[in-house]
């Protein structure tokens, strides 16, 4: 049985072995097959999935629960796209397309909420910066 050992997956994904095992434990990452000796044997798909998770976590600031929701929506969307293609030219295709639309809407809502949270943090930091600058100016004026 071919596959990548966890050390290689950790190196390629930039995650620790502990994090990879944790993601597997909470169901974020599907469990890989094991060798006769019980060693996990990961695929390239596992590595790509871990990179996708890392990107969503770092770039979009997703928490683990948000990641799980995002991944679930992505998996649902992929399944819906597959179903959509099977019913070409039928009313069922329209129904499938409506489901795809609703799933994408859910993903966009999740991202929109994340953007609002980021903007709020940015506004708070800018406000704090401005107050600190004003305090520095007052300090310099009082001690000149």
C-alpha positions as CSV (number, residue, x, y, z in Angstrom):
1,X,0.0,0.0,0.0
2,X,1.5,3.3,-1.1
3,X,1.0,6.6,0.8
4,X,2.7,9.4,2.6
5,X,3.7,9.0,6.3
6,X,2.6,11.7,8.7
7,X,6.1,13.2,8.8
8,X,6.0,13.9,5.0
9,X,2.5,15.2,5.2
10,X,3.5,17.6,8.0
11,X,6.4,18.8,6.0
12,X,4.4,19.4,2.8
13,X,1.4,21.0,4.6
14,X,3.3,23.1,7.0
15,X,1.3,21.7,10.0
16,X,2.5,19.7,12.9
17,X,1.9,16.0,13.3
18,X,-0.2,16.8,16.3
19,X,-2.4,19.2,14.4
20,X,-2.9,16.7,11.6
21,X,-4.0,14.0,14.1
22,X,-6.3,16.5,15.8
23,X,-7.9,17.5,12.6
24,X,-8.5,13.8,11.9
25,X,-9.8,13.3,15.5
26,X,-12.4,16.0,15.2
27,X,-13.5,14.9,11.7
28,X,-12.1,17.8,9.8
29,X,-9.7,15.5,7.9
30,X,-10.8,12.1,6.8
31,X,-8.9,9.2,8.3
32,X,-6.4,7.7,6.0
33,X,-5.9,4.0,5.5
34,X,-3.2,2.3,7.6
35,X,-0.4,0.0,6.8
36,X,-0.4,-3.5,8.3
37,X,1.8,-2.0,11.1
38,X,-0.9,0.6,11.8
39,X,1.0,3.5,10.3
40,X,-1.2,6.2,8.7
41,X,-0.7,6.4,4.9
42,X,-2.0,9.7,3.6
43,X,-2.6,10.6,-0.1
44,X,-1.8,13.7,-2.0
45,X,-5.5,14.7,-1.7
46,X,-5.0,14.7,2.1
47,X,-2.1,17.1,1.7
48,X,-4.0,19.4,-0.7
49,X,-7.0,19.4,1.7
50,X,-4.7,20.4,4.6
51,X,-3.3,23.2,2.5
52,X,-6.8,24.4,1.8
53,X,-7.7,24.3,5.5
54,X,-4.5,26.2,6.4
55,X,-5.2,28.8,3.8
56,X,-8.8,29.3,5.0
57,X,-7.7,29.5,8.6
58,X,-4.8,31.9,7.9
59,X,-6.1,34.1,5.1
60,X,-9.8,34.2,6.1
61,X,-9.2,33.9,9.9
62,X,-11.6,31.0,10.3
63,X,-12.0,29.3,13.6
64,X,-12.1,25.5,13.6
65,X,-15.9,25.5,13.8
66,X,-16.1,27.9,10.9
67,X,-13.7,25.7,9.0
68,X,-15.9,22.7,9.6
69,X,-18.9,24.6,8.4
70,X,-17.0,25.9,5.3
71,X,-15.7,22.5,4.4
72,X,-19.1,20.9,4.9
73,X,-20.6,23.6,2.6
74,X,-17.8,23.0,0.0
75,X,-18.4,19.2,0.1
76,X,-22.1,19.8,-0.3
77,X,-21.5,22.1,-3.2
78,X,-19.3,19.6,-4.9
79,X,-21.9,16.9,-4.5
80,X,-24.6,19.2,-5.8
81,X,-22.6,20.1,-8.9
82,X,-22.2,16.4,-9.6
83,X,-26.0,15.8,-9.2
84,X,-26.7,18.9,-11.4
85,X,-24.8,17.5,-14.3
86,X,-26.7,14.2,-14.2
87,X,-30.1,15.8,-14.8
88,X,-29.3,18.0,-17.8
89,X,-32.3,19.5,-19.5
90,X,-34.8,18.4,-16.8
91,X,-36.8,20.1,-14.0
92,X,-34.6,18.2,-11.6
93,X,-31.6,20.1,-13.0
94,X,-33.4,23.3,-12.1
95,X,-33.9,22.0,-8.6
96,X,-30.3,20.9,-8.3
97,X,-29.2,24.3,-9.6
98,X,-31.3,26.1,-7.0
99,X,-29.6,24.0,-4.3
100,X,-26.2,24.9,-5.6
101,X,-27.3,28.6,-5.5
102,X,-28.4,28.3,-1.9
103,X,-25.2,26.6,-0.9
104,X,-23.1,29.3,-2.5
105,X,-25.2,31.9,-0.8
106,X,-24.4,30.3,2.6
107,X,-20.7,30.4,1.8
108,X,-20.9,34.0,0.8
109,X,-22.8,34.8,4.1
110,X,-20.1,33.2,6.1
111,X,-17.4,35.2,4.3
112,X,-19.4,38.4,4.6
113,X,-19.7,38.0,8.4
114,X,-16.0,37.3,8.5
115,X,-15.3,40.5,6.6
116,X,-17.5,42.5,8.9
117,X,-15.6,41.1,11.9
118,X,-12.2,42.0,10.3
119,X,-13.4,45.5,9.5
120,X,-14.6,46.0,13.1
121,X,-11.2,44.9,14.4
122,X,-9.5,47.2,12.0
123,X,-11.7,50.2,13.1
124,X,-10.9,49.5,16.7
125,X,-7.2,49.4,16.1
126,X,-7.3,52.6,14.1
127,X,-9.2,54.3,16.9
128,X,-6.7,53.1,19.4
129,X,-3.8,54.3,17.2
130,X,-5.4,57.7,16.8
131,X,-6.0,58.0,20.6
132,X,-2.4,57.0,21.3
133,X,-1.1,59.6,18.8
134,X,-3.3,62.3,20.4
135,X,-2.0,61.4,23.8
136,X,1.6,61.6,22.5
137,X,1.0,65.0,21.1
138,X,-0.5,66.2,24.4
139,X,2.4,64.8,26.3
140,X,4.9,66.6,24.0
141,X,3.0,69.9,24.3
142,X,2.8,69.6,28.1
143,X,6.5,68.7,28.5
144,X,8.0,71.2,26.0
